[in-house]
Amino acid sequence: MKKISDWTIQNKLILVIAPLVIIPLILLAYFATTQLNSALKNGAEKDLDHVVNTIYALCEISLSSENNKPFIPLTQLSKIKKVVKDIIIGETGYPFIIDEKGNLIIHPTKENENILYSQDSKGDYFINEMIYKAISLRGEGTGEIRYPWINKELGEKSPRMKITRFRYLSQLGWVIAAGSYEGEIFGAVGRTQKAVFILTIFTLTLMLALVVFFARFLTEPILELTHLSSRMAEGELSLRVAIHQKDEIGQLALSFNRMAAQIQEHTKNLESLVKQRTQELLESKEKYKRISTLLTNVLESSTEYAIIATDLQWKVLEFNTGARKIFGWEKEEILGEYLYKTYVEKKESFIEWEEFSKLQAGNALEKEVMRKEKNGEVFLSRAVITAMRDMEGDLIGYLEISRDITERKRLEWELIETKDYLESILESSADGIITTNQKGTITYVNRGLEEILHDKKERLIGSHVSLFYLDGIAEARKIMNILRRDQKFTNYEMTMADKSGREIPINTSASLLKNFKGEIIGTVGIFKDMTEKKRLEAALRKAEASLIQSAKMRELGDLVAGVAHEINNPLMASQTLIFRIKEDYQQQKNCSHKKIIEFVDLIGRCNDRIATIVNHLGEFSRGSEMKFEALDIMIPLNNSLLITGQMLLDHQVEVTKDFSGDLPKVMGSASQLEQVFLNIISNARDALDMQHSNKELIIRSFYRAKNGTPGEIIISFTDTGPGIPPEIKYKIFDPFFSTKAVGRGTGLGLSLCFGIVEKHAGRIELDSEIGKGATFRVILPAISSNLNLNKEEKNGKEDISS
């Protein structure tokens, strides 16, 4: 066996060059395949994230709100369904939307079904697990779940691993998910590995052939030179090398012929020169190979962008992976074809003179144009075209980088439609809506505010908001201080003024405006014109006063007989005393000066009682405004008993009084509270008239303490009547509801009482059982609580138990 040193130069070159080429190529192919596989897998998972996040954004911008409850209008929901159902992931994958309870909101085939307890091939409840993970993320990014699944509908018998990415839409409680089988998602990875493996084997074979070829190509002239050198060494110095190459070997041969006379000296340098030139060739070749491999990897690793190189006639020279994915042509099918084959309209592929001048000047040309796939489907493309030049700077072709922007354009249009829809809602509002920047300058007003202020938005926008407040900048600062403290407020009453000076009562709600970073950028307010409401409230108060006055007149009618009797008693006593004085004076009997004074004094008391009753009836019958003042609650209560006492006696009603002394005062209107007490007493009288015995009305007054507050004053009226049935117990305060016979009641008494007590910041309570009577309690807040509370608390407990 020959030693390596005895091998021919050709074999030595093959032995040295082959490992230097093959080993780096294998390593490069391995690392490139590994990185490419990783990039493809990451890209495929990001595609799933992109689908989920796109649907999430589409749902989020479609959200509306009604009664502080978010929802998606049906028109927007139908659009979202169409978008979701049109998306196909891999061969059989798809996105879907499910709520927290497992009900499918949007699904290609199982919409409205509940799949919460669906099990995978291992028996795990993967849907339940996915929903739990989604909720725990709280909408902050996407989550992932992997599970084995058998698609029995496709006739599968063994499970395949499935990947699903998801995100939680907290406003609606939806989980947005998208998934497919790993084999379908990472299908490109396997195909890429196979393609790289085949390409590597092919490249290795080609490299070996090239190594052998170049080894032979390089060594043959050298062998010839060696052979001639041997012959020259033997004395055949007249020989010349017949090599006419113009490369380094040719120059060597030329030098060899020129230096034939000094063959010995030049022979020493020949080997060194050959090795040097051979090494330069190898280094140049290796450098070219590295650059070529790098450029190829860059082109083929771009899967989302089409990179197409053409010559000056627009014939395709290079067609990368992204181009094949987007347009559908294989590289072999399109190479050498004109680029206009990828355009819908051939004329769109031509460039104008101005565009050509732009490319000549080194600038990029951008254009959006309709393109078509191999199967004829049309899409919108955004292309960037640049000129390609050689080392001398001459134009040799064009390079296009393009991308399918159909989906992005569709989303942009949907965003525009949503924006227009929201603006239409704002403009349709009858209330005024306004936004300002941080300095209080108006940035937006709707049609409702224009109508309120009788002004045009062109004049309003750009003005400071305080110009339209009646109190000017002071009101604006007050509102801004509230917003800085509470972030928002509702039902704030204020007054605005239009350009004519007309004052407009306003009820407003406002909040701070923030951008997506949470930074305050201004304010938004909703202004409701309260002019009509104020007018109606005034009319309502007038009508209410009229109703109360009518009720008083009805009560007076019921009390006429009793009041007449009440006045008649002191009148008869007065007449009797006058008769006695006259008779005694005429008969000169018992007619002392002292006795006459006593009789006259008694007559004066009778007349005072008559005057008191008549005066109070006059005051009660007159309509009066509800003037609130610090009031002793016993005054209206005693006045009520003053004018109803005789009436109750006439109806055989026994009145029992249990009044606490020294009660705190309340803030109220004496005439209005007297109307409440009269109505309750009259109702008790009517109830007691329904039975022939045991007619008793117990009236109590007491104080009830409350922790940290002045407490409450309670006036209770308990009758021993038949009681109120449970089915009507909660209707008796309704307007026009009455249990009395037709003509005996309007059904407004207790309704008016309820409204009067409510305006006094109090309440009316009712306890009743059939056959055990009824108790009405008028409860009013006390102004102070400087009392001995033990007694009143005890009385309060007794009243409640009754």
C-alpha positions in Angstrom: 0.0 0.0 0.0 1.4 3.4 -1.0 2.2 6.0 1.5 0.3 9.2 1.4 3.5 11.0 0.5 3.6 8.8 -2.6 0.2 9.7 -3.8 -0.4 11.8 -6.8 -1.1 15.5 -6.3 -4.6 15.0 -7.6 -5.4 12.4 -4.8 -3.7 14.6 -2.2 -5.9 17.5 -3.2 -9.0 15.4 -3.1 -7.9 14.1 0.4 -7.3 17.6 1.7 -10.1 19.6 -0.1 -12.9 17.0 0.3 -13.0 17.1 4.2 -12.6 20.9 4.2 -15.7 21.2 2.0 -17.8 18.3 3.2 -17.5 18.6 7.0 -18.4 22.4 7.1 -21.2 21.8 4.6 -22.7 19.0 6.8 -22.3 21.1 10.0 -23.8 24.2 8.2 -26.7 22.1 6.9 -27.3 20.7 10.4 -27.3 24.0 12.2 -29.2 25.8 9.4 -31.9 23.0 9.5 -32.0 23.2 13.3 -32.4 27.0 13.3 -34.9 26.9 10.4 -37.0 24.3 12.2 -37.0 26.3 15.4 -38.0 29.5 13.4 -40.7 27.7 11.5 -42.2 26.2 14.7 -42.0 29.6 16.4 -43.6 31.2 13.4 -46.4 28.6 13.3 -47.2 29.2 17.0 -47.0 33.0 16.5 -49.5 32.5 13.6 -51.9 30.9 16.1 -51.3 33.8 18.5 -51.9 36.2 15.7 -55.2 34.6 14.9 -56.3 34.7 18.5 -55.2 38.3 19.1 -56.7 39.5 15.8 -60.2 38.0 16.8 -59.7 39.4 20.3 -59.0 42.9 19.0 -62.0 42.6 16.6 -64.3 41.6 19.5 -62.9 44.3 21.8 -63.4 47.2 19.3 -66.9 45.9 18.6 -67.9 46.2 22.3 -70.9 48.4 23.2 -72.5 49.1 26.5 -76.1 49.4 27.8 -77.0 49.9 31.4 -73.2 49.5 32.2 -73.4 46.0 30.7 -71.0 45.4 27.8 -72.2 43.5 24.7 -71.5 43.1 20.9 -74.3 44.3 18.6 -75.8 41.6 16.4 -74.5 43.2 13.2 -71.0 43.2 14.5 -71.3 39.7 15.9 -72.4 38.4 12.5 -69.3 40.0 10.9 -67.1 38.4 13.6 -68.7 35.0 13.0 -68.0 35.3 9.3 -64.4 36.2 9.9 -63.8 33.4 12.4 -65.5 30.7 10.3 -63.5 31.8 7.2 -60.2 31.1 9.0 -58.6 27.6 8.4 -55.5 26.6 10.3 -53.4 23.9 8.6 -55.7 21.4 7.0 -58.4 20.8 9.7 -57.7 23.5 12.3 -60.0 26.4 13.1 -60.6 29.2 15.6 -63.7 29.2 17.9 -65.2 31.3 20.8 -66.6 29.8 24.0 -68.0 31.3 27.1 -67.0 30.6 30.7 -69.7 27.9 31.1 -68.5 25.9 28.0 -71.2 27.1 25.6 -69.9 27.5 22.0 -70.5 31.1 20.9 -68.9 30.7 17.4 -67.8 27.3 16.0 -67.7 25.9 12.4 -70.1 23.0 13.2 -71.1 22.9 16.9 -72.4 26.4 17.6 -74.5 26.8 20.8 -73.5 23.4 22.1 -72.0 22.9 25.6 -68.6 21.1 25.5 -67.3 22.1 29.0 -66.8 18.4 30.0 -65.4 17.1 26.7 -62.6 14.6 27.2 -59.5 14.1 25.2 -58.0 10.7 24.4 -56.5 10.5 27.9 -59.8 11.2 29.6 -58.8 14.7 30.7 -61.4 17.6 30.6 -59.3 19.7 28.4 -62.0 22.4 27.7 -62.6 22.9 31.4 -58.8 23.2 31.9 -58.5 25.7 29.0 -61.2 28.0 30.4 -59.7 27.9 33.8 -56.2 28.9 32.5 -57.7 31.6 30.3 -59.6 33.2 33.2 -56.5 33.1 35.3 -54.6 35.0 32.7 -57.2 37.8 32.9 -56.8 38.8 29.3 -53.0 39.5 29.7 -51.6 37.7 26.7 -52.3 34.2 25.3 -52.1 30.7 26.9 -51.6 27.3 25.4 -52.9 23.8 25.9 -51.8 20.5 24.2 -53.8 17.4 24.3 -54.2 14.1 22.3 -57.3 14.0 20.1 -59.0 11.5 17.7 -61.1 13.0 15.0 -63.6 10.2 14.6 -65.5 12.2 12.0 -62.5 11.8 9.7 -62.2 8.1 10.4 -59.1 8.4 12.6 -58.3 5.5 14.9 -55.2 6.8 16.7 -54.8 10.0 18.6 -52.7 13.0 17.4 -51.4 15.8 19.5 -53.3 19.0 19.1 -52.2 22.5 20.0 -54.7 25.3 21.0 -53.8 28.9 21.8 -56.3 31.0 23.7 -57.1 34.4 25.3 -59.7 35.6 27.7 -62.1 38.5 26.8 -63.1 39.5 30.4 -65.8 42.1 29.4 -68.0 39.3 27.9 -66.6 36.3 29.7 -65.5 34.7 26.4 -62.5 32.5 25.7 -61.1 33.0 22.1 -59.2 30.0 20.9 -57.5 28.7 17.8 -55.8 25.3 17.3 -54.9 22.4 15.0 -52.9 19.2 15.0 -49.1 19.6 15.5 -48.6 17.6 12.3 -50.6 20.2 10.3 -49.1 23.2 12.1 -45.5 22.0 11.9 -46.0 20.3 8.5 -43.7 22.8 6.9 -41.0 21.8 9.4 -41.0 18.2 8.1 -41.0 19.3 4.5 -38.2 21.7 5.1 -36.1 19.0 6.8 -36.7 16.7 3.9 -35.8 19.4 1.4 -32.7 20.4 3.3 -31.6 16.7 3.5 -32.1 16.1 -0.2 -30.4 19.5 -1.0 -27.4 18.5 1.3 -26.9 15.1 -0.4 -27.1 16.7 -3.8 -24.7 19.5 -2.8 -22.3 16.9 -1.3 -22.3 14.9 -4.4 -21.8 18.0 -6.5 -19.0 19.2 -4.3 -17.2 15.9 -4.5 -17.6 15.9 -8.3 -16.3 19.5 -8.4 -13.4 18.7 -6.1 -12.4 15.8 -8.3 -12.9 17.9 -11.4 -10.9 20.9 -10.1 -8.2 18.6 -8.7 -7.9 17.1 -12.1 -8.2 20.4 -13.8 -5.5 21.9 -11.6 -3.1 19.0 -11.5 -3.1 18.1 -15.2 -1.1 21.2 -16.3 1.1 20.7 -13.3 1.8 17.1 -14.3 2.6 18.2 -17.7 5.0 20.8 -16.3 6.5 18.1 -14.0 6.9 15.8 -16.9 8.7 18.4 -19.0 10.7 19.4 -16.0 11.9 15.9 -15.7 12.9 15.8 -19.3 14.5 19.2 -19.0 16.4 17.9 -16.0 17.6 15.1 -18.2 18.9 17.8 -20.6 16.1 18.4 -23.0 16.2 22.2 -22.4 14.8 22.9 -25.9 11.3 21.7 -24.9 8.5 24.2 -24.3 5.3 23.9 -22.5 2.3 23.9 -24.9 -0.1 25.6 -22.4 -2.1 28.6 -23.6 -4.2 29.3 -20.6 -4.4 32.9 -19.4 -4.8 32.0 -15.7 -2.1 31.6 -13.1 -1.1 28.2 -14.6 -0.7 29.8 -18.0 1.4 32.5 -16.6 3.4 29.8 -14.8 3.9 28.0 -18.1 4.9 31.2 -19.9 7.4 31.9 -17.1 8.5 28.3 -17.4 9.3 28.7 -21.1 11.0 32.1 -20.5 13.1 30.7 -17.7 14.1 27.5 -19.4 17.7 28.6 -19.3 17.6 29.1 -15.6 15.5 25.9 -14.9 17.3 24.9 -11.8 16.8 28.2 -10.0 13.2 28.5 -11.0 12.4 24.9 -10.1 13.1 25.7 -6.5 10.4 28.4 -6.4 7.9 26.5 -8.6 6.4 24.3 -5.8 6.0 27.3 -3.5 4.3 29.3 -6.2 1.9 26.5 -7.1 0.9 25.9 -3.5 0.3 29.7 -3.0 -1.9 30.0 -6.0 -3.8 26.8 -5.2 -4.5 28.1 -1.6 -5.8 31.4 -3.0 -8.1 29.5 -5.3 -9.5 27.4 -2.4 -10.0 30.4 -0.2 -11.8 32.3 -3.0 -14.0 29.3 -3.6 -14.8 28.9 0.1 -15.6 32.6 0.5 -18.0 32.5 -2.5 -19.7 29.4 -1.2 -20.3 31.0 2.3 -21.7 34.1 0.8 -23.9 32.1 -1.6 -25.2 29.9 1.3 -25.9 32.9 3.5 -27.9 34.6 0.8 -29.8 31.5 0.0 -30.7 31.0 3.7 -31.9 34.6 4.0 -34.1 34.3 1.0 -35.6 30.9 1.9 -36.1 31.8 5.6 -38.6 34.6 4.7 -42.0 32.9 4.7 -44.3 35.9 5.1 -42.6 38.1 2.5 -42.3 37.3 -1.2 -38.8 38.1 -2.5 -38.6 38.0 -6.2 -35.5 38.9 -8.4 -35.9 39.6 -12.1 -33.7 40.7 -15.0 -34.2 43.9 -16.9 -37.0 42.4 -18.9 -38.8 41.4 -15.7 -38.2 37.7 -16.1 -38.1 35.9 -12.8 -34.6 34.9 -11.7 -35.3 34.0 -8.0 -38.5 33.0 -6.2 -38.2 32.4 -2.5 -40.2 30.4 0.0 -42.5 33.3 0.9 -43.2 34.0 -2.8 -44.1 30.3 -3.3 -46.4 30.4 -0.3 -48.2 33.6 -1.3 -48.5 33.1 -5.0 -48.8 29.3 -5.1 -46.2 28.7 -7.9 -43.3 26.4 -7.4 -39.9 27.8 -8.1 -39.4 25.6 -11.2 -42.7 26.7 -12.6 -42.1 30.4 -12.5 -38.4 30.8 -13.2 -37.9 32.4 -16.6 -41.5 33.6 -16.7 -42.4 37.3 -16.9 -43.4 38.8 -13.6 -46.7 40.2 -15.0 -48.0 36.6 -14.7 -48.5 37.4 -11.0 -50.6 40.5 -11.7 -54.4 40.7 -12.2 -53.9 43.4 -14.9 -50.8 43.1 -17.1 -50.5 46.9 -17.4 -50.1 47.1 -13.6 -46.8 45.3 -13.8 -45.3 48.1 -16.0 -43.6 51.1 -14.4 -43.9 54.6 -15.6 -41.0 56.8 -16.7 -41.1 58.7 -13.4 -41.0 55.4 -11.5 -38.1 54.2 -13.5 -36.3 57.4 -12.9 -36.9 56.9 -9.2 -35.4 53.4 -9.3 -32.4 54.7 -11.4 -31.7 57.3 -8.7 -31.4 54.5 -6.1 -34.8 55.1 -4.4 -37.4 52.4 -3.6 -40.7 52.2 -5.4 -43.7 51.3 -3.2 -47.1 50.4 -4.7 -50.3 48.7 -3.7 -51.8 46.6 -6.5 -54.1 43.6 -7.0 -52.2 40.4 -7.5 -53.3 36.8 -8.3 -52.3 33.4 -7.1 -51.7 30.4 -9.3 -55.3 29.2 -8.8 -56.6 32.5 -9.9 -57.6 33.9 -6.5 -57.0 37.7 -6.2 -55.5 39.5 -3.2 -54.2 43.0 -2.4 -50.4 43.2 -2.3 -48.0 45.9 -1.1 -44.7 45.7 -3.0 -41.4 47.5 -2.5 -39.3 47.4 -5.7 -35.5 48.3 -5.8 -32.9 48.2 -8.5 -30.2 45.5 -8.6 -26.7 46.5 -9.7 -23.4 44.7 -10.4 -20.0 45.5 -9.0 -19.5 48.3 -11.5 -22.9 49.9 -10.6 -24.7 48.9 -13.8 -28.4 48.1 -13.6 -28.8 44.3 -14.0 -32.4 43.7 -12.8 -35.0 44.4 -10.1 -35.8 43.1 -6.7 -39.4 43.0 -5.3 -40.3 42.4 -1.7 -44.1 42.1 -1.3 -46.7 40.9 1.1 -50.5 40.0 1.1 -52.2 42.9 2.9 -55.8 41.8 2.2 -56.6 40.9 5.8 -55.0 44.0 7.2 -57.0 46.3 4.8 -60.2 44.5 5.7 -59.5 45.1 9.4 -58.7 48.7 8.7 -62.1 49.1 6.9 -63.9 47.4 9.8 -62.2 49.8 12.2 -63.3 52.7 10.1 -66.9 51.4 10.0 -66.8 50.8 13.7 -65.5 54.4 14.3 -68.3 55.8 12.0 -70.9 53.7 13.8 -69.8 55.0 17.2 -69.7 58.6 15.9 -73.3 58.1 14.6 -74.4 56.9 18.0 -72.8 60.0 19.7 -74.4 62.3 17.1 -77.8 60.7 17.6 -77.8 61.3 21.4 -80.3 63.9 22.6 -78.0 64.7 25.5 -74.9 66.9 24.8 -71.6 65.1 24.7 -68.3 67.0 25.0 -64.6 66.2 25.2 -61.8 68.5 26.3 -58.0 68.3 26.5 -56.1 68.7 29.7 -56.2 72.5 29.4 -60.0 72.6 29.2 -60.1 73.3 25.5 -63.1 71.7 23.7 -62.0 69.0 21.2 -65.4 67.5 20.3 -69.1 68.3 20.7 -72.1 66.3 19.3 -75.3 67.5 17.7 -77.1 67.3 21.1 -74.8 70.0 22.6 -75.3 72.2 19.6 -79.0 72.1 20.1 -78.7 72.8 23.9 -76.5 75.8 23.3 -78.1 76.9 20.0 -74.6 77.1 18.5 -72.5 75.4 15.9 -69.7 73.0 16.7 -67.3 74.9 14.5 -67.5 77.8 17.0 -67.6 75.6 20.1 -64.5 73.4 19.2 -61.3 75.2 20.2 -63.1 77.4 22.9 -62.5 76.9 26.6 -65.3 75.0 28.2 -65.6 77.6 31.0 -67.0 80.1 28.5 -70.3 78.2 28.5 -70.5 77.9 32.3 -72.6 80.5 34.1 -70.0 80.6 36.9 -67.2 80.6 34.4 -63.7 79.4 35.3 -64.7 78.9 39.0 -67.2 76.2 37.9 -64.6 74.6 35.6 -62.0 74.4 38.4 -64.6 72.9 40.8 -65.5 70.2 38.3 -61.8 69.5 37.5 -61.0 69.1 41.2 -63.8 66.6 41.6 -62.5 64.6 38.6 -58.9 64.6 39.9 -60.2 63.3 43.2 -62.8 60.8 42.1 -61.9 60.1 38.4 -65.6 60.6 37.6 -69.0 61.8 38.9 -72.7 61.6 38.0 -75.8 63.7 38.4 -74.0 67.0 39.0 -76.3 70.0 38.7 -75.0 73.2 37.3 -76.1 76.1 35.0 -74.8 76.8 31.5 -75.4 79.9 29.4 -75.6 80.1 25.6 -74.3 82.9 23.4 -77.5 85.0 24.0 -77.1 84.7 27.8 -80.0 82.3 28.3 -79.5 80.2 31.4 -79.8 76.5 31.0 -80.1 74.1 34.0 -77.9 71.1 33.3 -77.5 67.7 34.9 -74.0 66.4 34.0 -71.9 63.3 34.3 -68.2 63.3 33.5 -65.0 61.3 33.7 -61.3 61.6 32.9 -60.2 60.5 29.4 -57.1 58.3 29.3 -55.1 56.9 26.4 -54.0 53.2 26.0 -51.0 53.9 28.4 -53.4 55.0 31.1 -52.2 58.7 30.8 -54.8 61.4 31.3 -55.4 63.2 28.0 -58.6 65.2 28.9 -62.2 64.9 30.0 -65.5 63.7 28.6 -68.9 65.0 29.8 -72.6 64.3 29.1 -74.9 67.3 29.6 -78.6 66.8 30.0 -80.9 69.9 29.5 -83.1 70.0 32.6 -85.2 73.0 31.5 -88.3 70.9 30.7 -87.8 68.7 33.7 -87.6 71.7 36.0 -90.8 73.0 34.4 -92.5 69.7 35.0 -91.3 69.5 38.5 -92.7 73.0 39.3 -96.0 71.9 37.7 -95.9 68.7 39.7 -95.3 70.6 43.0 -98.3 72.8 42.1 -100.5 69.8 41.4 -99.3 68.1 44.6 -100.2 71.2 46.6 -103.6 71.2 45.0 -104.1 67.6 45.8 -103.1 68.2 49.4 -105.4 71.1 49.7 -108.2 69.0 48.2 -107.5 66.3 50.8 -107.7 68.9 53.5 -111.1 70.0 52.3 -112.3 66.4 52.3 -111.0 66.0 55.8 -112.7 69.2 56.9 -116.0 67.9 55.4 -115.6 64.7 57.4 -114.9 66.8 60.5 -117.7 69.4 60.2 -120.1 67.6 62.5 -117.5 66.9 65.1 -116.1 70.5 65.0 -119.6 71.9 65.2 -120.2 69.8 68.3 -116.8 70.9 69.7 -117.7 74.6 69.2 -121.3 74.1 70.5 -120.2 72.8 73.9 -118.3 75.9 75.1 -121.0 78.1 73.3 -123.8 76.5 75.3 -121.8 76.8 78.5 -121.2 80.5 77.8 -124.9 81.1 77.2 -125.8 79.3 80.4 -123.4 81.4 82.4 -124.8 84.6 80.9 -128.3 83.5 81.7 -127.3 82.8 85.3 -125.7 86.2 85.7 -128.8 87.9 84.4 -131.2 85.9 86.6 -129.1 86.4 89.7 -128.7 90.1 89.1 -132.5 90.5 88.6 -133.4 88.5 91.7 -130.5 90.0 93.7 -129.5 86.4 94.7 -126.0 85.3 95.2 -124.9 88.1 93.0 -121.6 89.0 94.7 -118.9 90.9 92.8 -116.5 87.9 93.1 -119.0 85.4 91.7 -119.8 87.7 88.6 -116.0 87.8 87.9 -115.8 84.0 88.1 -118.7 83.6 85.7 -117.2 86.2 83.3 -113.8 84.4 83.5 -115.5 81.1 82.6 -117.3 82.8 79.6 -113.9 84.1 78.4 -112.4 80.6 78.6 -115.2 79.2 76.5 -114.9 81.9 73.9 -111.1 81.3 73.8 -111.6 77.6 73.1 -114.1 78.5 70.3 -111.6 81.1 68.9 -108.7 78.5 69.0 -110.7 75.9 67.2 -112.0 78.4 64.6 -108.6 79.9 64.0 -106.9 76.6 63.6 -109.6 75.4 61.1 -108.9 78.6 59.1 -105.2 78.0 59.1 -105.6 74.3 58.2 -108.1 75.1 55.4 -105.7 77.6 53.7 -103.2 76.3 51.2 -99.6 76.8 52.5 -96.2 76.2 51.1 -94.0 73.4 52.6 -91.8 75.7 54.8 -89.3 73.6 56.8 -88.3 74.8 60.2 -87.2 73.3 63.6 -90.5 71.9 64.9 -91.9 70.3 68.0 -93.7 67.2 66.6 -96.3 67.4 69.3 -97.7 70.6 67.9 -99.1 69.1 64.7 -100.1 65.9 66.6 -102.1 67.8 69.2 -103.7 70.1 66.5 -104.8 66.9 64.7 -106.4 65.6 67.9 -108.0 69.0 68.6 -110.1 68.9 65.5 -110.7 65.1 65.4 -111.4 64.6 69.1 -115.2 65.1 68.9 -115.4 63.1 65.7 -113.7 60.1 67.4 -116.1 60.4 70.4 -119.1 60.5 68.0 -117.8 57.2 66.5 -117.4 55.7 69.9 -113.6 55.4 69.4 -111.6 55.4 72.7 -108.3 57.3 72.2 -105.3 56.3 74.4 -102.4 58.6 74.5 -98.8 57.6 75.4 -96.6 60.6 74.8 -93.0 60.9 75.8 -92.1 64.3 77.3 -89.3 66.6 76.0 -88.8 65.0 72.6 -86.1 66.4 70.3 -87.3 68.7 67.5 -87.5 67.7 63.9 -87.0 69.7 60.7 -90.4 69.9 58.9 -93.6 71.6 58.0 -96.3 71.7 60.7 -99.3 71.9 58.3 -98.0 69.1 56.1 -97.3 66.8 59.1 -100.8 67.6 60.5 -102.2 66.5 57.2 -100.4 63.2 57.5 -101.7 62.6 61.1 -105.2 63.6 60.2 -105.3 61.1 57.3 -104.0 58.2 59.4 -106.5 59.0 62.2 -109.4 59.2 59.7 -108.3 55.8 58.1 -108.2 54.3 61.7 -111.7 55.7 62.4 -113.1 54.2 59.1 -111.5 50.8 60.0 -113.0 50.8 63.5 -116.4 51.7 62.1 -116.4 48.2 60.5 -116.9 46.7 64.0 -119.4 47.4 66.9 -117.2 47.0 69.9 -113.6 47.3 71.1 -113.0 50.5 69.2 -109.6 51.8 70.5 -107.0 54.0 68.9 -103.6 54.1 70.7 -101.3 57.0 69.8 -97.7 56.9 71.0 -94.8 59.3 70.6 -91.2 58.4 71.6 -87.5 58.7 70.7 -85.3 56.0 69.4 -81.5 56.4 69.5 -79.2 55.3 66.8 -75.4 54.9 67.0 -73.5 57.9 65.8 -76.6 59.9 64.7 -79.2 62.1 66.5 -81.8 59.3 66.3 -85.4 59.2 65.2 -88.8 60.5 66.4 -91.6 57.9 66.1 -95.3 58.6 66.1 -97.3 55.4 66.0 -101.1 54.9 65.5 -102.4 51.5 66.5 -106.1 50.6 66.0 -108.0 47.5 67.1 -109.8 47.2 63.8 -110.0 44.2 61.4 -106.5 44.6 60.0 -105.2 44.8 56.5 -105.0 41.6 54.3 -101.5 40.6 53.3 -102.3 40.7 49.6 -103.0 44.5 49.7 -100.6 45.4 52.4 -98.0 46.7 50.0 -100.5 48.4 47.7 -102.1 50.9 50.1 -99.5 53.6 49.5 -100.1 53.4 45.7 -101.9 56.4 44.2 -105.7 55.8 43.7 -105.7 52.5 45.6 -108.5 52.3 48.1 -110.5 49.6 50.0 -113.3 52.0 50.7 -116.7 52.0 49.0 -117.1 54.1 45.8 -117.6 57.7 46.8 -116.0 57.4 50.3 -112.3 57.7 49.2 -110.0 58.8 46.4 -107.1 56.5 47.1 -104.8 59.5 47.3 -104.6 60.0 51.1 -101.8 57.5 52.0 -100.0 58.2 48.8 -99.8 61.9 49.7 -98.8 61.0 53.2 -96.0 58.8 51.9 -94.7 61.6 49.6 -94.9 64.2 52.5 -93.0 62.0 54.9 -90.4 61.1 52.3 -89.7 64.9 51.7 -89.1 65.1 55.4 -86.3 62.5 55.0 -88.5 60.0 56.9 -90.5 56.9 56.3 -93.9 55.3 57.0 -93.9 51.7 58.3 -97.0 49.4 58.6 -97.6 46.3 60.7 -100.9 44.5 60.4 -102.5 41.1 60.9 -106.0 40.0 60.0 -108.2 40.4 63.2 -105.4 42.1 65.2 -105.6 45.6 63.9 -103.0 47.7 62.2 -100.1 50.0 63.3 -98.8 52.9 61.2 -95.5 54.5 62.3 -94.4 57.9 61.1 -90.6 58.0 61.6 -88.7 61.3 61.2 -85.0 62.1 61.9 -84.4 64.1 65.0 -82.3 67.3 65.0 -80.6 66.5 68.4 -80.4 63.7 71.0 -80.0 65.4 74.4 -82.4 63.1 76.2 -82.5 60.3 78.7 -82.4 57.5 76.2 -83.2 54.6 78.5 -86.9 55.4 78.8 -87.4 56.2 75.1 -85.5 53.0 74.0 -87.8 51.0 76.2 -90.9 52.7 74.8 -89.6 52.0 71.3 -89.2 48.3 72.0 -92.7 48.2 73.4 -94.2 49.9 70.3 -92.4 47.6 67.9 -93.6 44.5 69.8 -97.1 45.7 69.6 
